[in-house]
Amino acid sequence: MKTPQPLYNGKLTVYTCELETCALCGAGLIEWGYQSGPRTVFALTAVSRVAQRPKRCPTAACAWHPALLKSVAWQHLAPRYGVYGYDVIAQIGWARQLQRQTFAEIHTDLAARLPISAAEVRYLYYQQYLPLLACLERQHIDQLSALAARTGLLLSLDGLAPEGGEPQLWVVRELQTGLTVRSGWLSQQDHTAFVNFLQPIADQGWQVRAVLSDKQRGLEPAVATVFPTSPHAWCQLHYLNNAAETVAAAVEQLKVTLRQDICDRVGPLIRHEASPATPGVLTVTGLLPSPLPRAPAPPAGTPVSPAPAPDPPPGAAPTFQG
């Protein structure tokens, strides 16, 4: 039987849980041997193949021992079992609700950027975007209450902006269950807006063990206000991306400097300036090359060797000179 080939080839990125130690017993978390099968995720900017490998607490007596802790970055890519990223879903919701675009117009815009059908656009809007916005996972509120009482919740905050400078879709997830606790559009991202967005979660009286988010201005004091006793951690992936951007910029500058230094040192050795008759034109080759310098004329009185007689045409009778 022929081995099936992936539809979109590319490097497989495997995400692991970002936590290093157990928040309950303090033991170092270990990677679980299980790894999910690869899946393809379509985003607005790229197509990627991803998988995830969770971690768990090695202490058998710990309440977190049975739980498999998944990667935050992996859960932020796309909904569970979905192939289209949250940025695609946010773009569809933004175009439909605020720009009043039809599904045909939304499909035309998206089809120029990624493979998607008109039926898939409708499905993502009705079955993904609206439940995400309305948080229809309220049916699991008893599960969250029991988890909060047993071990405490691990909350992650993430914002998705479909267009620069526009309102952002913010999502709060519980990392142990993958449930969406709260989501909504924020027209501004400051301390007051974040407090108003997060306060209903604190009003539930749930025990929040830790909060994970980006280091966005206004978010840090808001988390400290709403969850004053919960540790607030920053996403390591964004820190590494920021470090990589700095290194990449330094490498690009090094390339420019090295190229300029080589041109200054080696350029005069390989560059042939044109004659004054053709200013601005360097040495040219090809069918019409630059003319070679003429040989100096022989001194007067120098005997000139006669030019050799041309070869007779084919079939002509030979001639003899006496």
VEXVEXKOL-794677 format. One line per 4 residues: their letters; for each residue x, y, z of N, C-alpha, C, O. Coordinates in steps of 0.1 Angstrom, whole numbers, plus 2048, in hexadecimal, padded with zeros to 3 digits. Atoms other than C-alpha are relative to their C-alpha. Example, Ala and Ser with C-alpha at 12.3 -4.5 7.8 and 13.67 -1.06 7.14 Angstrom:
VEXVEXKOL-794677
as) 809,7F4,800,87B,7D3,84E,809,80C,800,813,80C,807 ~ 7F7,7F5,800,889,7F5,847,7F8,80B,808,7FD,816,809
END
This chain:
VEXVEXKOL-794677
mktp) 808,7F4,800,800,800,800,809,80C,800,813,80D,807 ~ 7F8,7F4,801,80D,822,7F7,7FF,809,80D,7F4,80B,812 ~ 800,7F8,7F3,817,838,815,7FA,80E,7FC,7FF,814,7F3 ~ 806,7F3,803,801,857,816,80A,80B,803,811,80B,80C
qply) 7F7,7F4,7FF,813,878,811,7F8,80C,806,7EC,80D,803 ~ 808,7F4,7FB,80A,898,824,7FC,809,7F5,803,80B,7EB ~ 806,7F7,80B,7F5,8B0,810,809,80C,7FF,80C,811,7F3 ~ 7F8,7F5,801,80C,8CD,819,80D,7FD,807,80E,7FB,813
ngkl) 7F3,803,7FA,831,8C5,81E,806,80C,808,802,818,804 ~ 7FA,7F5,7F8,845,8D9,837,805,7FB,80D,802,7EF,811 ~ 7FA,804,7F4,858,8D7,857,7F5,7FF,80B,7EC,808,80D ~ 809,803,7F5,844,8C8,874,804,807,80D,810,805,811
tvyt) 7FD,7F9,7F4,843,8DE,893,7F8,7F9,80B,7EC,7F9,80B ~ 805,807,7F4,83D,8CB,8B4,800,80A,80C,80A,80E,810 ~ 801,7F8,7F4,830,8E0,8D1,7FF,7F8,80D,7F9,7ED,80D ~ 801,807,7F3,835,8D6,8F5,7FB,80A,80A,7FC,816,808
cele) 805,7F7,7F5,826,8E4,915,80B,809,805,817,805,807 ~ 7F6,7F6,7FC,838,904,91F,803,800,80F,80D,805,813 ~ 7FD,801,7F2,836,8FD,944,80B,7F7,803,80D,7EC,7FC ~ 7F5,808,7FC,855,8EF,955,7FE,7F8,80D,803,7ED,80E
tcal) 802,806,7F3,849,8E7,978,7F1,7FF,803,7E9,807,7FE ~ 80E,802,7FC,828,8DB,987,7FD,80C,80A,804,80E,813 ~ 804,7F5,7F7,816,8F8,997,7FA,7FC,80D,7F9,804,816 ~ 805,805,7F4,808,8E2,9B2,80B,7FA,80A,80C,7FE,815
cgag) 7F6,806,7F7,825,8CD,9BF,80E,805,7FD,818,802,805 ~ 7F2,7FB,803,843,8DE,9AE,809,7F7,7F9,814,7FA,7F6 ~ 7F7,80A,807,850,8BF,99D,802,804,7F1,7F9,80B,7EB ~ 7FE,7FC,80E,85F,8C3,97A,7F7,7F7,7F7,7F7,7EB,7F9
liew) 809,807,809,847,8BA,95F,808,7F8,7F6,813,7FC,7F2 ~ 7F9,808,809,851,89F,947,7F7,7FF,7F3,7EB,7FF,7F4 ~ 807,801,80D,848,89B,922,7FA,7F2,7FF,801,7E8,802 ~ 806,80D,801,82F,880,91C,804,7FA,7F2,806,801,7E9
gyqs) 7FC,806,80C,838,866,902,7F7,801,7F4,7FB,800,7E8 ~ 80A,7FE,80B,818,86C,8EE,803,80D,7F8,805,817,7FE ~ 800,7F4,809,81A,884,8D0,7F5,7FF,7F7,7F2,7F4,7F0 ~ 80B,800,809,7FC,88E,8BC,805,7FF,7F2,810,802,7EF
gprt) 7FD,801,80E,7FB,887,897,801,80E,7FA,7FA,817,7FF ~ 7FF,7F3,806,805,8A4,881,7F3,805,7F9,7EC,7FC,7F4 ~ 80B,7FA,807,7EA,8BB,874,804,80D,7F9,80E,813,7FD ~ 7FD,7F4,807,7EA,8D7,85B,7F7,80C,804,7EB,80A,806
vfal) 807,7F4,7FB,7E0,8FA,867,801,80B,7F5,80D,80F,7F2 ~ 800,7F5,809,7D6,915,84E,7FE,80D,807,7F4,80F,80E ~ 801,7F3,7FA,7DD,938,85A,800,80B,7F5,802,807,7E9 ~ 801,7F5,80A,7DA,95A,848,80E,802,7FA,80F,806,7EE
tavs) 7F3,7FD,806,800,95B,843,808,7F4,7FC,812,7F6,7F5 ~ 7F8,80C,803,80C,937,841,7F8,7F4,802,7EE,7F4,808 ~ 806,80E,7FD,804,912,840,80B,7F8,807,816,7F8,803 ~ 7F6,807,7F7,815,8FE,85B,7FB,7F2,804,7EE,7EF,804
rvaq) 803,80D,7FB,816,8DA,866,805,7FF,80F,810,801,812 ~ 7FD,7FF,7F2,814,8D7,88C,7FC,7F3,807,7F3,7EB,802 ~ 804,80A,7F7,812,8BD,8A8,803,804,80E,809,80F,810 ~ 7FD,7FC,7F2,813,8BE,8CE,803,7F4,808,7FE,7E9,806
rpkr) 7FC,80B,7F7,823,8A9,8E9,7FD,806,80E,805,80F,812 ~ 803,7FA,7F3,814,8B0,90C,80A,7FC,80B,813,7F3,809 ~ 7F8,804,7F5,824,8AE,92E,7F7,7FC,80C,7EB,7FE,80B ~ 808,804,7F5,819,8A0,94F,808,800,80D,815,800,80C
cpta) 7F9,800,7F3,822,8A1,974,804,7F1,804,7FC,7E8,803 ~ 7FC,80E,7FD,837,882,97E,7FC,7FB,80E,7FD,7EF,811 ~ 803,803,7F3,82B,883,9A2,7F2,7F9,801,7E8,7FF,7FD ~ 80D,807,800,810,868,9A6,7F6,805,809,7EA,804,807
acaw) 809,7FB,7F6,801,878,9C5,7FA,80E,7FC,7F1,813,803 ~ 804,7F2,804,7FD,89A,9B3,7F3,7FF,7F9,7F0,7F6,7F1 ~ 80D,800,807,7DA,8A4,9A7,802,802,7F1,7F9,7FF,7EA ~ 7FD,7FE,80E,7EA,8AE,986,806,7F4,7F9,808,7F5,7ED
hpal) 7FA,80C,806,7F9,88C,980,7F8,7FA,7F4,7FE,7F7,7EA ~ 807,806,80B,7DD,87F,96A,7FE,809,7F4,7FB,805,7E9 ~ 803,7F6,80A,7DA,89F,956,80C,801,7F6,818,800,7FA ~ 7F6,7FE,80B,7ED,8A3,934,7FF,80F,7FD,7F5,814,7F8
lksv) 7FF,7F1,802,7F8,8C8,932,805,803,7F2,810,7FF,7EE ~ 7FD,7FD,80E,7F7,8D4,90E,807,80D,7FE,807,816,807 ~ 7F9,7F4,803,80B,8F0,8FD,7F6,80B,7FE,7EB,80A,7F8 ~ 808,7F4,802,7FC,913,8FF,801,804,7F1,7F6,808,7EB
awqh) 7FF,7FC,80E,80A,91C,8DD,7F9,7F7,7F6,7F3,7FC,7EC ~ 807,809,809,7FC,8FD,8CD,7F1,802,800,7EA,802,7F6 ~ 80E,7FD,7FE,7D9,905,8DB,7FC,80D,7FA,7F0,80F,7F6 ~ 803,7F3,805,7DB,928,8CE,800,800,7F1,7FC,80A,7EB
lapr) 7FF,800,80E,7E0,91D,8AA,7F2,7FF,7F9,7EF,807,7F0 ~ 80D,803,807,7BD,910,8A1,7F8,7F9,80A,7FD,7F3,814 ~ 809,808,7F7,79E,901,8B2,804,7F1,800,80A,7EC,7F6 ~ 7FE,80E,7FF,79F,8DD,8BD,7FA,7F9,7F3,7EF,7FB,7F0
ygvy) 803,807,80C,79E,8C7,89E,7FE,809,7F4,7F9,804,7E9 ~ 802,7F6,80B,79D,8E6,887,80D,801,7F8,818,7FF,7FD ~ 7F4,7FE,809,7B4,8ED,86A,802,80E,7FC,80C,812,7F6 ~ 7FE,7F2,803,7AE,912,867,803,808,80D,7FC,805,817
gydv) 7FB,7F9,7F4,7C0,929,880,7F5,80A,805,7EC,80E,7FE ~ 809,7F6,7FA,7AF,941,898,800,80D,7F9,7F6,814,7F9 ~ 7FF,7F3,807,7BB,95E,883,7F6,800,7F4,7F0,80A,7F0 ~ 80A,801,80B,7A6,951,865,7F2,802,806,7EA,808,7FF
iaqi) 80D,7FF,7FA,788,94D,87C,7FD,80E,804,7F2,813,802 ~ 802,7F2,7FC,78D,970,88A,7FD,809,7F4,7F5,812,7F5 ~ 801,7F8,80C,790,97F,867,7F1,7FE,7FA,7EB,808,7F6 ~ 80D,803,804,76F,96E,85D,7F5,807,808,7EC,80E,803
gwar) 80A,7F9,7F7,75C,97B,87B,801,80F,7FF,7F7,816,800 ~ 7FE,7F1,802,76B,99E,877,7F9,805,7F4,7F2,80F,7F4 ~ 806,7FC,80C,761,9A0,853,7F1,7FF,7FF,7EA,807,7F9 ~ 80F,803,800,73E,992,859,7F9,80A,809,7EF,810,805
qlqr) 807,7F9,7F6,734,9A5,878,802,80F,7FF,7F9,817,800 ~ 7FD,7F1,7FF,745,9C7,876,801,806,7F2,7FD,811,7F1 ~ 7FF,7FB,80D,74C,9CB,851,7F3,7FD,7F7,7F2,801,7EC ~ 80C,803,806,72A,9BC,847,802,7F9,7F2,7FA,7FC,7E9
qtfa) 7FD,807,80D,73A,9A7,82B,7F7,7F3,7FF,7F4,7ED,809 ~ 807,80D,802,727,98A,81B,80A,7F5,800,816,7F7,800 ~ 7F8,80C,800,734,967,81C,808,7FF,7F3,814,7FB,7F3 ~ 7F9,801,80D,73D,969,7F7,80C,80A,800,816,807,7FB
eiht) 7F5,7F6,800,752,989,7FD,80B,7FB,809,817,7FC,806 ~ 7F6,805,7F7,763,979,81B,808,7F5,7F9,814,7F4,7FB ~ 7F9,80B,806,76B,95A,807,809,805,7F5,814,7FF,7F3 ~ 7F7,7FB,80A,779,96E,7EA,80D,806,806,818,804,800
dlaa) 7F4,7FA,7FA,791,981,801,809,7F5,806,815,7F5,804 ~ 7F8,80B,7F9,79C,961,814,806,7F7,7F5,811,7F2,7F7 ~ 7FC,80A,80A,79F,94B,7F5,80D,805,7F9,815,7FD,7F3 ~ 7F3,7FB,806,7BB,962,7E8,80C,7FE,809,817,801,805
rlpi) 7F5,801,7F7,7CF,95B,807,802,7F2,805,80D,7EE,809 ~ 7FF,80E,7FB,7C8,936,810,7F5,7F8,7FA,7EB,7FD,7F5 ~ 80A,809,806,7B5,918,803,7F4,7FF,809,7F5,7F9,814 ~ 80C,801,7F8,791,91A,810,7F4,801,7F7,7F4,808,7ED
saae) 80D,800,808,76E,914,803,7F6,809,806,7F7,80D,812 ~ 80B,7F8,7FB,74F,929,806,7F9,7FA,80B,7F5,800,815 ~ 807,807,7F5,73F,90E,81B,808,800,80D,802,801,818 ~ 7F8,7FF,7F4,75C,90E,833,800,80D,806,801,80E,813
vryl) 802,7F3,7FA,759,933,838,7F4,801,808,7F4,806,814 ~ 80D,800,7F8,735,92F,843,802,7F7,80C,7FD,7FB,817 ~ 7FE,809,7F5,73F,912,859,808,806,80B,804,806,817 ~ 7F7,7F9,7F6,75B,925,86A,7F9,80B,808,7FB,80D,813
yyqq) 807,7F5,7F9,744,942,871,7F5,7FB,80A,7F5,7FF,815 ~ 80B,804,7F7,726,92F,87F,804,7F6,80A,7FF,7F6,816 ~ 7FD,80B,7F7,737,911,88F,80D,803,808,80F,7FC,812 ~ 7F4,7FD,7F8,758,921,89B,800,80E,806,802,80F,812
ylpl) 7FF,7F3,7FB,756,946,89D,7F5,804,80A,7F8,809,815 ~ 80B,7FC,7F7,734,94B,8AC,800,7F8,80E,7FE,7FE,818 ~ 7FE,807,7F3,739,92F,8C7,80B,806,808,80B,807,814 ~ 7F4,7FA,7F9,75B,93E,8CE,7FC,80D,807,800,810,812
lacl) 803,7F3,7FB,74D,961,8D2,7F6,7FF,80C,7F7,807,815 ~ 80A,801,7F6,72F,956,8E6,804,7F7,80C,7FC,7F6,816 ~ 7FC,809,7F6,742,93D,8FB,7F6,7F6,804,7F1,7F5,80F ~ 80A,80A,7FE,729,921,8F7,805,7F4,808,7FE,7EA,809
erqh) 7FA,80B,7F8,740,90B,90B,7FB,802,80F,801,7FC,818 ~ 805,7FF,7F2,72C,916,92A,7FA,7F3,806,7F9,7F2,812 ~ 805,80C,7FB,71F,8F3,92C,80B,7F9,808,808,7EF,810 ~ 7F5,806,7F9,742,8EA,93A,803,808,80D,80E,806,813
idql) 7FC,7F7,7F5,740,904,956,801,7F8,80D,809,7FB,816 ~ 7FE,809,7F4,73B,8E8,970,80D,7F9,800,813,7F7,80B ~ 7F3,806,801,75A,8D7,964,80B,80A,804,814,806,80B ~ 7F6,7F6,7FD,76E,8F7,967,7FF,803,80F,809,805,816
sala) 802,7FE,7F2,75F,8FD,98A,807,7F5,809,80E,7F8,813 ~ 7FA,80C,7F9,76A,8DA,995,80F,801,7FF,816,7FE,809 ~ 7F1,7FF,802,78D,8DF,986,806,80B,808,810,809,80E ~ 7FB,7F5,7F8,791,900,997,801,7FD,80F,80A,801,816
artg) 800,804,7F2,788,8F1,9B9,80B,7F6,802,810,7F5,80D ~ 7F7,80C,7FE,79F,8D3,9B4,80E,805,7FE,817,802,807 ~ 7F2,7FC,803,7BF,8E2,9A4,802,80E,7FD,80D,813,7FE ~ 7FE,7F2,804,7B8,905,999,801,801,7F1,804,7F7,7EA
llls) 800,7FE,80F,7B5,913,975,80D,806,7FB,814,80E,802 ~ 7F5,7FA,808,7D1,91B,95D,7FB,807,7F5,7F6,801,7EB ~ 806,7F8,80A,7C6,938,948,80B,806,7F6,815,80A,7FB ~ 7F7,7F9,80B,7D6,944,927,7F8,80B,7F9,7EC,809,7F7
ldgl) 806,7F5,807,7CE,965,917,807,803,7F3,813,803,7F2 ~ 7FA,7FE,80D,7D3,96C,8F2,7F7,809,7F8,7EB,807,7F9 ~ 808,7F7,808,7C8,988,8DB,803,7FD,7F1,80F,7FB,7ED ~ 7FF,802,80F,7C2,984,8B5,7FB,80C,7F9,7EF,810,7FB
apeg) 804,7F4,807,7C1,9A3,89F,7FF,7FC,7F1,809,7F9,7EB ~ 801,803,80F,7B3,99C,87B,807,80B,7F8,80C,807,7ED ~ 7FA,7F5,808,7C0,9BE,86F,807,809,80A,803,80B,816 ~ 7F8,7F7,7F7,7DA,9D6,87E,7F7,80C,804,7F1,813,7FC
gepq) 807,7F4,7FB,7CB,9F1,894,7F1,7FE,802,7EA,807,807 ~ 80E,803,7FE,7A8,9E0,895,7FE,7FA,80E,808,7F6,814 ~ 803,808,7F3,796,9D1,8B4,805,7F2,7FF,806,7EC,7F5 ~ 7FB,80D,7FF,7A5,9B1,8C0,7F7,7F6,806,7EF,7FA,80F
lwvv) 808,80B,7FA,794,990,8C7,809,7F9,80B,813,7F3,808 ~ 7F8,806,7F5,7A1,985,8EA,7F9,7F3,805,7ED,7F3,806 ~ 805,80D,7FC,79D,961,8F6,807,7FC,80D,814,7FE,80E ~ 7FB,805,7F4,7A2,953,919,7FD,7F1,800,7F2,7ED,7FF
relq) 801,80F,800,7A8,92D,91A,805,7FA,80D,80E,800,814 ~ 7FB,808,7F5,7AC,914,936,809,7F5,7FA,804,7ED,7F3 ~ 7F6,809,807,7CC,900,92D,7FE,7F2,803,801,7E9,7FB ~ 801,80E,7FD,7C4,8E0,93F,7F5,7F9,7F8,7F5,7ED,7F5
tglt) 80C,805,806,7A2,8DB,92E,7FF,805,7F1,7F8,7FE,7E9 ~ 801,7FB,80E,7A7,8F0,90E,7F3,808,7FE,7F0,80C,7F3 ~ 80D,7F9,802,785,901,915,802,80F,7FF,80C,815,805 ~ 800,7F2,801,77F,925,90B,7F7,806,80C,7EB,804,80C
vrsg) 807,7FA,7F4,776,938,92B,7F9,80D,7FC,7EE,80F,801 ~ 806,7F3,804,76F,95A,91B,807,805,7F4,813,803,7F2 ~ 7FA,7FB,80C,774,96B,8FA,7F7,80C,7FC,7EB,80D,800 ~ 808,7F5,804,769,98C,8EA,80A,80A,7F9,816,80A,7FB
wlsq) 7F8,7F6,807,774,9AA,8D5,803,80C,80A,7FA,810,812 ~ 7FC,7F4,7F8,787,9C6,8E7,804,80B,7F7,80D,80A,7EF ~ 7FD,7F4,809,786,9E8,8D6,80C,807,805,812,80F,7FD ~ 7F3,7FA,7FB,7A4,9F3,8EC,806,7F6,809,800,7EE,80F
qdht) 7F8,809,7F8,7C0,9E1,8FD,807,808,80B,813,80A,80A ~ 7FA,7F8,7F4,7C6,9F4,91E,7FC,7F9,80D,7F5,7EF,80D ~ 802,806,7F3,7C4,9ED,943,7F1,7FE,803,7ED,7F4,808 ~ 80E,801,7FD,79F,9F5,946,7F9,7F6,7F8,7F0,7EE,7FD
afvn) 807,80A,809,794,9E0,928,804,7F2,804,7FB,7E9,805 ~ 7FC,80D,7FC,7A8,9C2,934,7F9,7FC,80D,7F5,7F1,810 ~ 806,803,7F3,79A,9C5,958,7F1,7FD,7FD,7EC,7F3,803 ~ 80E,802,803,776,9C7,94A,7FE,7F2,7FA,7F4,7EC,7FB
flqp) 801,80C,807,77D,9A9,934,802,7F4,809,7FC,7E9,808 ~ 7FC,80B,7F8,78D,993,94F,7F8,7FF,80D,7F7,7F4,814 ~ 806,800,7F3,778,99D,96E,7F5,7F5,801,7F3,7F0,80C ~ 80A,80B,7FE,75A,985,966,806,7F3,803,7FF,7EB,80A
iadq) 7FA,80D,7FC,772,968,969,803,800,80F,801,7F6,816 ~ 7FD,800,7F2,77E,973,98B,7F3,800,809,7F4,7FB,814 ~ 80C,800,7F8,75A,979,996,7FA,7F2,802,7F2,7F0,80B ~ 805,80E,7FE,754,953,993,806,7FA,80D,801,7F0,812
gwqv) 7FA,805,7F4,76A,94E,9B1,809,7F4,7FE,80C,7ED,808 ~ 7F8,80C,803,77F,934,9A0,80F,803,804,813,80E,805 ~ 7F2,7FF,7FC,7A2,92D,9AC,809,7FF,7F3,808,7F6,7EB ~ 7F8,7FF,80C,7BA,938,990,80F,7FE,805,815,806,80C
ravl) 7F2,804,7FC,7DC,927,994,80A,809,7FA,814,80D,801 ~ 7F6,7F8,807,7EF,93B,97A,7F9,806,7F3,7EF,800,7EE ~ 804,7FA,80C,7EA,952,95C,80B,801,7F6,816,805,7FB ~ 7F5,7FF,80B,7FE,951,93B,7FB,809,7F5,7F0,807,7F0
sdkq) 804,7F6,80B,7FD,96D,921,80C,806,7FA,818,803,7FE ~ 7F5,7F8,806,812,983,90B,802,80C,80A,7FA,80F,812 ~ 7FD,7F4,7F8,823,9A1,91B,7FB,80C,7F9,803,814,7F4 ~ 807,7F5,807,80A,9BA,90D,7FE,80C,80A,7FA,809,816
rgle) 802,7F5,7F7,808,9DD,91B,7F1,801,805,7E8,7FF,7FD ~ 80E,7FF,7FA,7EA,9E1,932,7FC,7F2,806,7F3,7F2,80E ~ 805,80D,7FB,7E6,9BB,937,806,7FC,80D,7FF,7F6,815 ~ 7FA,804,7F3,7FF,9B6,953,7FA,806,80C,7F6,7FF,815
pava) 807,7FB,7F4,7EF,9CF,96B,7F2,7FB,801,7ED,7FA,80C ~ 80D,805,800,7CD,9C2,961,7FF,7F3,807,7F6,7F0,80F ~ 7FF,80E,7FA,7D6,99E,96A,803,801,80F,7FD,7FA,817 ~ 7FD,7FE,7F2,7E5,9AA,98B,7F4,806,808,7F2,803,814
tvfp) 80B,7FA,7F9,7C5,9BD,993,7F5,7F5,801,7EF,7F4,80C ~ 80B,809,800,7AC,9A1,98A,804,7F3,807,7FC,7EE,80F ~ 7FB,80C,7F9,7C2,983,996,80C,803,808,817,800,804 ~ 7F4,7FB,7F8,7D8,992,9B1,809,7F5,806,815,7F7,808
tsph) 7F8,80B,7FA,7E3,970,9BF,805,7F6,7F6,80B,7EC,7FA ~ 7FC,80A,80B,7E9,95E,99E,80D,804,7FA,80E,810,7F6 ~ 7F4,7FC,807,80C,95D,98F,7FD,803,7F1,7F4,7FC,7EB ~ 802,7FC,80E,80E,96D,96D,80D,7FE,7F8,817,804,7FA
awcq) 7F4,804,808,826,95D,954,7FE,805,7F2,7F3,807,7ED ~ 800,7FC,80E,830,969,931,803,7F5,7F7,809,7EB,7FA ~ 7FF,80B,80A,82F,954,912,80F,7FF,7FB,814,809,7F6 ~ 7F2,802,804,852,946,90B,802,801,7F1,80C,805,7EC
lhyl) 7FE,800,80F,84B,942,8E6,801,80E,7FB,809,811,7F2 ~ 7FF,7F2,804,846,968,8E2,80E,806,804,814,80D,7FC ~ 7F3,7FC,7FD,866,96E,8F5,80B,7FB,7F7,814,803,7F3 ~ 7F7,805,80A,879,957,8DE,7FF,806,7F3,809,808,7EC
nnaa) 802,7F9,80D,86A,967,8BF,806,80E,801,80C,812,7F7 ~ 7FA,7F3,7FF,874,989,8CC,80F,7FF,7FF,816,808,7F9 ~ 7F1,801,800,898,97D,8D2,804,7FC,7F2,80E,801,7ED ~ 7FC,804,80E,898,96D,8AF,7FF,80C,7F6,808,80D,7ED
etva) 801,7F4,808,88D,98D,89F,80C,809,801,811,80F,7F8 ~ 7F4,7F8,7FE,8AA,9A0,8AF,80C,7FA,7FA,814,801,7F3 ~ 7F4,806,806,8C3,986,8A4,7FF,801,7F0,809,803,7EA ~ 802,800,80F,8B4,985,880,804,80E,7FB,80A,810,7F1
aave) 7FD,7F3,805,8B7,9AB,87E,80F,803,801,814,809,7F8 ~ 7F2,7FE,7FF,8DB,9AA,88A,807,7F8,7F4,811,7FD,7EF ~ 7FA,808,80B,8E3,98F,870,7FE,807,7F3,807,808,7EB ~ 802,7F8,80C,8D3,9A4,854,80A,80C,7FF,80F,80F,7F5
qlkv) 7F6,7F5,800,8E8,9C2,85F,80E,7FC,7FD,816,803,7F7 ~ 7F2,806,803,907,9AC,85F,802,7FD,7F2,80D,7FF,7EC ~ 7FF,803,80F,8FF,9A1,83B,803,80D,7F9,80C,80E,7F0 ~ 7FE,7F3,807,8FD,9C6,830,80E,805,802,814,809,7F9
tlrq) 7F2,7FB,7FD,91D,9CF,842,80A,7F8,7F9,814,7FE,7F3 ~ 7F6,809,807,930,9B1,834,800,802,7F1,80A,803,7EB ~ 801,7FE,80E,923,9B7,811,807,80D,7FC,80E,80E,7F2 ~ 7FA,7F3,803,92E,9DC,812,80F,7FF,802,816,805,7FA
dicd) 7F2,801,7FE,950,9D3,820,807,7F8,7F4,811,7FC,7F0 ~ 7FB,807,80B,955,9B9,804,801,809,7F3,80B,809,7EC ~ 800,7F7,80C,94B,9D2,7E9,80B,80B,801,811,80E,7F7 ~ 7F5,7F6,7FF,963,9EC,7F7,80E,7FA,7FE,816,801,7F8
rvgp) 7F3,806,801,980,9D4,7F8,803,7FA,7F2,80E,7FB,7ED ~ 7FE,807,80C,97B,9BF,7D9,7FB,807,7F4,7FF,804,7E9 ~ 806,7F9,80C,967,9D6,7C3,809,806,7F7,808,804,7EB ~ 7F6,7FA,809,984,9E9,7B5,808,7F6,7F8,80D,7F9,7ED
lirh) 7F8,80A,807,995,9C9,7AB,7F8,7F9,7F5,7FE,7F4,7EB ~ 808,807,80A,978,9BB,796,7F8,80A,7F8,7F2,806,7EE ~ 808,7F6,807,968,9DC,78A,809,806,7F5,814,80B,7F9 ~ 7F9,7FA,80B,973,9E9,768,7F8,80D,7FC,7ED,80B,7F7
easp) 807,7F4,803,96A,A0D,763,800,802,7F0,80A,7FE,7EA ~ 800,7FE,80F,960,A18,73F,809,80B,7FC,80D,813,805 ~ 7F8,7F5,805,973,A2F,729,7F8,80D,801,7EC,80D,802 ~ 807,7F3,7FF,96B,A54,729,7F6,802,7F5,7EC,809,7F6
atpg) 80A,7FF,80B,958,A4F,708,7F3,7FA,804,7E9,7FE,7FE ~ 80C,806,7FC,93E,A3A,719,7FE,801,810,7FF,7F7,816 ~ 801,7FF,7F2,939,A48,73C,7F4,7F9,806,7EA,7F9,800 ~ 80B,807,7FA,924,A34,754,7FF,7F2,7FC,7F6,7EB,802
vltv) 802,80E,805,928,A13,741,80D,7F8,803,818,7FC,800 ~ 7F4,808,7FD,93F,9F8,74F,802,7F6,7F4,7FC,7F7,7EA ~ 7FC,80A,80A,94F,9DC,73B,7F4,7F8,7FC,7ED,7F2,805 ~ 80C,807,804,934,9CB,726,805,7F4,7F7,80E,7F5,7EF
tgll) 7FD,80C,808,935,9A8,717,7F3,7FC,7F9,7E9,801,7FB ~ 80C,805,807,91D,995,700,802,801,7F1,80D,801,7ED ~ 7FF,7FE,80E,915,999,6DC,806,80D,7FC,80D,80D,7F1 ~ 7FA,7F3,802,920,9BD,6DD,809,804,80B,805,80C,813
pspl) 7F7,7FD,7F4,93D,9BE,6F5,807,80D,7FF,807,814,7F4 ~ 7F8,7F4,800,952,9DB,6FF,80C,7FE,7F7,812,7F3,7F8 ~ 7F5,802,80A,96D,9E1,6E4,80D,7FE,808,810,804,812 ~ 7F3,802,7FA,990,9D4,6ED,809,80B,7FC,807,811,7F1
prap) 7F7,7F5,804,9AD,9ED,6ED,807,7FC,7F3,80C,7F1,7F1 ~ 7F9,803,80C,9BD,9F0,6CA,80F,7FE,802,815,804,80B ~ 7F1,802,7FF,9E0,9E3,6C4,807,80C,7FA,802,812,7F0 ~ 7F9,7F5,806,9FA,9FE,6BD,805,7FD,7F2,808,7F2,7EF
appa) 7FC,801,80E,A03,A04,698,80F,7FD,800,817,803,808 ~ 7F1,803,801,A26,9F6,68D,807,80C,7FB,802,815,7F5 ~ 7F8,7F4,805,A42,A0F,687,801,800,7F1,800,7F6,7EA ~ 7FF,7FE,80E,A47,A1D,665,80C,7F8,7FA,817,7F8,801
gtpv) 7F5,808,807,A5D,A07,64D,800,7F2,805,808,7EA,800 ~ 800,80E,7FB,A54,9E7,660,7FA,7F7,7F5,7EF,7FA,7F1 ~ 806,809,80B,A4F,9CB,645,7F4,7FA,805,7F3,7F5,811 ~ 80D,806,7FC,A2C,9BE,645,7FF,7F3,7F9,801,7F2,7ED
spap) 802,80E,805,A27,999,640,7F3,800,7F7,7E9,804,7FC ~ 80C,801,808,A10,992,623,7F5,7F7,806,7F8,7ED,80D ~ 80B,808,7FA,9EE,985,62C,7FF,7F3,7F9,802,7F3,7ED ~ 800,80D,806,9EA,960,625,7F4,800,7F5,7EA,806,7F7
apdp) 80A,801,80B,9D7,958,604,7F4,7F8,806,7F6,7EF,80D ~ 80C,807,7FC,9B3,94E,60A,800,7F2,7FA,805,7EF,7EF ~ 802,80E,805,9AA,929,607,7F7,800,7F3,7ED,807,7F3 ~ 809,801,80C,99C,920,5E4,7F3,7FA,803,7F2,7F2,80C
ppga) 80D,806,7FD,978,918,5E3,7FF,7F2,7FD,808,7ED,7F5 ~ 800,80E,802,96E,8F4,5E4,7FD,7FC,7F1,7F4,802,7EB ~ 801,805,80E,972,8E2,5C2,808,808,7F6,808,805,7EA ~ 7F8,7F8,80A,988,8FD,5B2,80D,7FA,7FD,813,7F3,806
aptf) 7F3,806,804,9A7,8F3,59F,80B,808,806,80B,814,807 ~ 7F5,7FA,7F9,9C7,8FA,5B1,808,809,7F6,809,805,7EB ~ 7F8,7F7,808,9DD,917,5A4,80E,7FF,806,810,7FD,812 ~ 7F2,800,7FC,A03,918,5A4,806,80D,7FD,804,812,7F2
qg) 7F9,7F4,802,A19,936,5A7,80F,7FC,7FD,815,7F5,805 ~ 7F2,803,804,A3B,935,594,80A,809,808,816,808,806
END
